[in-house]
Amino acid sequence: MIVLHEHPLSIVEQVGFKTFVNNLQPLFKIPSHGTVRNDVMKLYMEQKKRPMDLLDSNEGRVAITVDMWTVDKQKKSYMMVFAHFVDDSWRLQHRLLRFEHISFPHTTDAFVENLMNVLSNWNLHNKLSTLTVDNCCVDDGVVDSIVRKLDIEQLLLGGSIFHMHCFAHILNLIIKDGLDVIGQRLKAISDSCDFWSSTPQRIEQFEEAAQQLCINSTKKLCYVKTQWNSTYIMLETALIYKDIFNHLKTCEAQYKTMPSDEDWENAKIISEKLKILFTATELLLEKKYTTANHYFARICEIRLALSNWLLDSNPIIANMASRVMEKFQIYWSKIYGVMGIATILDPRFKRVLLEYYYEKFYPVGHESEVKKVVDLCRQLFREYKTRALKQEVVGCSEAMTDFDLFVERRKRQKVISTAELDHYLSQDLAPLTQNFSVLTWWMTNGYKFPTLQKIARDIYAIPVSTFSSKLAFSTGGQIISPRRHKLHPELIEALACTQNWLRAEFEDLGEHNPFEMYHVDEDEDEDED
């Protein structure tokens, strides 16, 4: 209970809890704080065997996400390592492998060593599909160092698709970079929002002015400079309260950053553009986990929006788009392969969705761009087929002579074709039903396409963003809350990992997420009071 619902370990010493337990069973002996700490470590070791056995027995590949978690109170950083895979029942699974304290400084060698230790301890070296990382703390050089320590022949397509750049982080960086170009045009509005949200007294004064002007919005002024979407939210909210800023300039002598009419016009234009990106990313990140086929269309819509902005008659928008598009193209070149394959393996879309968007991206030569993705899919198909045939040869080699093996290899080399893939692509598209599950479709239809089924199982386990892992672990702030920030890092890791594993058991049994069932937002408590 303490692990699952993030109660403090000292709950066993609280009078209210002791009274509650005593009323249930007077004979029950409540353990001490120290005993609870030892029991948490014991439970951690007992529970760890279950995800280890699950990963060992799982036939599909495993995708890894790595992200850093910094705790302000402690000034410490923790490395979260998640494993993502599709189990034998075709359910998307996620397990927290490590929640490890990382000492400063965060060197490349230390990061690589820590991650390789995780892969070794969980016996995942030869089962990896991709590594999705937080691009703020891990660069291409780090991933290259990891690849060099792995068996390149065991990686998909020779490791060319091993590094998945985190969509959420990349989008934040490139759009923030674009906003820096036009930052001065928004400065008066951002400074005004900072001014009127800086103290409780000013917040109260602002809210009173909103009531006087009969503005019924409940949105709060806010601005987080490190996140591009907070810029959009700031502009959207400021535009609602536009009249209040003008009203308050006569009431507060210290307020000297009143936006001009031109500032408000620029804010309106930029807000309308950012809304397109904001809506697209919200749809992508609204779920804790989703298969890779859901991302392609949304990212294509973002690219289309950027292309249209380049042609905008307003130089502000065109300049911003130029800066953003340049970096977006770099990201696109690195992830289009996996996303394209995931789209082809979606029976509702196959190559048709590629053709739809690529005609818009490449008015001339779109056929060759679609062919690149299809050819990549063929290459991956042949790789899976070759591995399967090699395993068959190894399985029967003991009963065969050298000549028999030679003949068998020659024969099998000739049958490695993509007829199965061609047959799949030639069939009609599946209907666009509302509750369609691509995993369920491949589970029930995979017998027609056995090699493609194996590919689909591995591709659809790949997360395009580490953001999903953070959402699933949104309780990290509670596990390392002020009341727990003095706990030993090993105990913190035990609490984090064991909670993740216990939740997974509830979900596998068809239960609701226990955290979602019982967690009560503090703001809701205050409202009820």
N, C-alpha and C positions, 0 to 999 in steps of 0.2 A: 504493500500500500504506500509506504513512504517513497519507494523508488518510482512507482507508477504515477503517483499524483503529486510528486515534488513537495511533500511535507518536509519540514525541517527534521533532522535526526533527533533533535531535542524534544520532539513532540511527546516522547515517552516520559519526559519529566514534567510535562505541563499538567496542572491540577485538573483542568477541564477534561483532558483526555483520560487521565487516571480514573476520574469519577465516571466517565462514560463507560470505560471498560469494566470497571467494578460493578456497575449496574447490569451489564450484560452477563458477567461471570465473575463472581467474587473470588473464586479459587484461582483465577488466572494470574500468573506471576508476570508482571510487566518487566521486560528486560531493561537493562541500563543503557545509557547513551553509548558507552563503549561496546556493549554487546551488539547493539544495532549496527554500529560501524563494522564490526567483524562479520556480522550476518550479511551485510551488503556485499562485502568482498567475497564471501562464500557463495552467495547467490550469483554474483558475476561469473565466477569460475564454473558454476554448474550450468548456467544459461549459455555460456560461450560455446559449449559443445554442440548445441542445437544448430546455430547458423553454420558452424564449421562442417557438421555432417551434411547439412543441406547443400552447401556449396560443393563439397566433395562428390556427392552423388549426382549433382545436377549435370545434365549432358550438354547444356548450352554454354556459351561463352559468358564472361562477366565484364561489365563496363564499370570503370572506377571513376568516381568524382572526388576531387580534393579541394577543400576550401579552408581558409584561415578564419578563426573566430577570435577576436580580440576583446578582452574583458577590461573595461575602463577602470573599474574599481581596483583590479589587481595589477594593471599594466602588464598583463601576461597574454601570450598568444597560444591558441590551441589549433592543432591541425585535425580537421575532420576528414576521415576517409570512409566513403560509402561504396558498397558493392551493389550493383543493379543487374538483375538477371530475370529471365522468364523461366519459371519453374516447370516441372513436368506436367502440371495441370494447366499450363498456359496462363498463369497469373503473373503480373509484373511484381517483382519482389525487390526490396531494398533493405540492406542491413548495414548498420554502422559498425565498421571494423575497428576503428581507433578514434579516440578523442584525446590526442596526445599533446601534452604541454611541450611547446617548442621554445628553447632558450634563445635569447638574443646573443649575437646577431643572427638573423635568418639567412645563413649562407646557402649557396646552391648545393654544395657538397652535403651539408647537413640535411637539407630537404630531400635530396635524392636517397641518401642513406636511410632516412626514416621511412620513406615510402617503400623502398626495396625490402626493408625489414618486414613491413606489413604484408607485402605480397608473398614473401617467403614463409612467414608464420602461418598464413592462411592458404598456402600451397596454390597460388593463383598464377604463377609465372607463365604457364602454358595454356591458360584459359582466358586470356585477356582479349577484349575486342577494341576498346578505346579508353582513353584517359581524358576526362573533361575537367578543366582546371579553371580556377579564378585567375584571370589574366592579370589582375593587379599584383599578384604575388608570385606568379610563375610565368616565365617567358619560354620562347621556343628552345633556347639553349638548355634549360633545365629538362625539358621533355626529351630533347636529343640525348642528353646524358642517360636518361632512364632507358631509352630505346637501345642504346649501346650495351646496356647491362642485361638485356633480354635476348632470347633466341629469336632472331629476325624471321626465321622460317615459320615460327609459330604465330606470328602476327598476321593480321589480315592484310592482303595486298602488299606484303613486304613492309608493313608499318606505315604506309603512305597515308592511311586514314586514322592512325593511332591517336593523334593529338586532336581533340575536339575543343575548339575555343568556346568559352562560355558565352552564350548569346546575350544574356542579361548584362554581363560586364562589358562586353564589346559595345553593345548598343549605348550603354551609359557613357562610355569613354568617347565614342565618336560624335554623339549628339552634343555632349558637353563641350567637346572641342569646337563644334560648329557654333554653339551659343557664345563661346568666348569671342568669336569674331564680331558679334553684335552686342556684346555685354554692356557697352557704354550706353546703348540706346534703351536699355532696360534698367539702368542704374538708379534713376530717380524713383522708379516704382519699387525696386527691391529695397532701396534705402528706406522708403516710406513704410513698407511692410515691417522691416526690422525695427524702425522707430516705434511704431504703434503696437508692437508685440514684445517690446523689450522689458516692460515692467508691468506688474499687476494693475497699477494705477492707470497706466495708459490703455491697457486692454479694457478695463472697466469704462474708461472715458470713451473709447471707440465703440463699445457695445451700446452705451447710452445714446450715442449719436445715431447709431443704426436704428434704434427704437424711435427716436425723434423723427427720422426721415422715413419711417415705416418700411424699412428694408428687413424682410423676414428671414433672410438666410441665416443658417446656423454655422456656416463654414468659418473656420478660424484662419487668421492670417498666419502664414508660416513660410519659411524659406530655408531649405537645406542646400547649401552651395555645392555639395559634392554629388548631388543626384539631379540629373536633367529633368526627371519627371516632377521633382519638387518645383522646378522653374515653371512648368506648365500649370501646376496646381496653384502656385503663387499668382500667376497672371490671371488665371480663371477667377480666382477669389477676389483679387484686386479690382478686376473689371466690374464685379458685382457691387463692390463698395466704392466705386469711383466717386460718387457724389459726396461720400463721407469725408474723403481726404480734402476736398475743396472746402467743405463745411468747417473742418477742424483747423484749417490753416489760420483762421482768425481767432481761435481759442487757445492756441499753444504757441508761445513765442519761440520755443526751442525747435519747433518743426519748420525746417528750412529746405526740405527736399521735395516740395510739391511738384508732381509731374505736370508737364505741359500738355497741350492738346495733341501735339505731335507724338509725345511719348505714349499717350493713351491709344492713338491710332496705330502706332507700331506694335504696341502690346496686343491689340486686338488681332492684327494680321498674324503675328507670330504665334499667338495662342491658337488660332484656327488651324495653323499648320501643325503645331505640336500635338493637337488633339488627335490627328490621324495616327501618329506614332503611338500616342498614349493608349488609344483604344486597341490598337493591334497588339501591343505588348501586354496589356491587361488581360486580353483573351488568351494569350500564350501562357501567362503566369498565374492565372486564376486558380488552376488546379495544382495540387501538390506534385502529381506526377502525370505525365501524358506521353504517349508513344511519339516517336520522331516524325511520323507522317503528318501530325497536326501542325508542325512548324513551317513546312515548306510554303504553303499558300500565304501565311501571314507575313513571312519574311519577304516573299515576292511582292506583297502589297506595299510593304515599307520601301522596297526598291523602286517600285513604280511611283510612289509619292515623291521620293527624292528626285527621280528623273523629271517629273513634272515641275518641281520647284526650280530646277536648273533653267527652265524656260520662262520662269516667272518674270513679269515686267518690273516688279519691285526689286531693285538691286540688293536690298537688305536680305530678302529671301534667297535670291540667286547666289549671293556670296556665301550665305550659311550653307546652302545645299551643296555648293562646290566643295567646301571643306569636308562636309560629312560624307559625300558620295565617294570621294577619293579613298577614304579609309574603309568605307563600307565595301568597296570593290575588293579590297585586300581580304577582308573577312569572308566575303562571298566565295572567293577563289579557294579558300581552305575548307569550307563546309558543304559546298554544293553537292559534292559526291555522295556523302552519306545521306543527306536530305533527299537527293534525287533518287537514290536506290530505295529509300523508305517510301517515296511516292510511287515508284514503279511497283513495289510490292503491295501497295494498297489496291485491292481489286476494283475499287470504285473509280480510280484515277489512271493507274498504269502510266503509259507515256503521254496520255492525252492532256493531263494537267501540265506536264512539261511543255508540250507544244503550245498550249494556251498562253502561258506566261512568256515563253521564249520568243514567240512571235512579237510580243510587245517589247521585249528587251533588245532583240536583235532583228530589226526589220529585214536586214540582209544577212543570210547565213544562219538563220535559226535552226535549220535542219541539222547542220553540222554540230551545233551546240547540244541539241537533243541526243544526237548520235553519241557524243562523248559520254553522256550519262548512261545510255543503254549499253555502250561498249564496256564501261566500267562494271556494270551489272553482269555482263557476260564474263568478264575477267574473274569476278568474284565467284560466279557460278562454277567456272572451270576449276578454280582453286578448291572449292568445297568438294567437287566431284573427284578431283585428283586425290585429295586426302582420304576420301571414303574408299576409293579403289586401292590405295596403298595399304589401308588398314585391312582390307579383305585379303590382299596378298600375304601380308604378315601373318594373318590368322591361319592361313592354310599352308604356310611355307614349310612346316615341319614334315609334312607328308609328301613333298614334291622334290624332285631332283633339280639340279641347277638348270638343266635344259628346260624342264617344265616351267620353272620360274621365269626364265628368259622368254619363252613363248607366251606365258601369261601376261608378262609386262607389255610385250609388243601388241598383243591383242587388246589389252585394256587401253593403251595409248590411242588406239584408233577409235574407240567408242566414246571418247571424251568430246561430246558435242553439246550444243545448247538447245537441242530439240525440245527439251522440257520447258525451257524459258520461252522459246518461240511459240510453243503451244499455249502457254499461259497468256502471253501477250496477244495472241490471236482471238482469244475468247472475249465475249461481250463483257462490258463493264458491269460490276455489281450495282444494284440500285442504291441511290443515296438515301438510305433510311436514317431516321433521327438517332436511334440508339445503336448504331452500327459499331461493332467491336472488331478491329482488325485482328486481334489475337484470337478471338473466338472463331473468326472465319478461317484462319490458318490451322487452328486446331481441328476443325471439322472437315476442311477441304484439302488439308496437306497431303493426304494419301495419294492424291492425283499428281502432286508436284513434290516428291519427297526431298529433293535437294533444295528447292526454293523454300520449303518449310523450315529447314535448318537455318538458312540464311535469314529468313524473316524473324525467327526466334531470337537470333543474335542482334540483328539490326534494331529491332523494336525495344530492346533493353537499353539502348544507348540514350542517355539524357543529353539534351543539347545545351542545358544550362545547369550550373550548380545551385541555382536559385531554388529549385525543387527540393534539394537536400536541406537547404536552410529553412524552408517552410516546414518540412517534416520535422525539423529539429528546432522549431521556433521557441521551444522551451529552454534553450540553452541559457538564456538570461536568467531563468529561474534556477536552473541547476547550479549556476555560479552567481547566485543572487548575493546581495550584501550579507545576508545571514550565513552564506556558505563560502564566501570568498577566501576564508582562511583554511579551508579544507585542503588536504594533501592532494596533489594532482592525480595520484593513482586512485584515490577515492572518488574524485570528480569524474574520472574516466569510467569507473565502475558504475556510477550513478547514470551517466549519459548512455553508455552502451546497453546496460541492462534494461533501462527504460525502453529503448528502441526495440530490443528483442522481445520484451513482454508485450508491447503494443502490437508487434507483428503477429504474435500468437493469437491475440484477440481478433485481429482482422482475418487471419487464416481460418478461424473458427466461425467467421461470419458475424462476429460481434462488432458493434460500433467502436470507433476509436475511443478508448476509455478516457483519454485526456479531453477530447472534444465533449464527451458526455458530462464531465464533472467540473471542468475548468470554468470559473465564473470571472468575467471581466471586472476589474476593480471599479471601472467607471459605472458599470451597471449596479454594483453594490451602492455606490454613492447616490445614483439616481433613485434607487429604491428607498434609501434612507430619507 
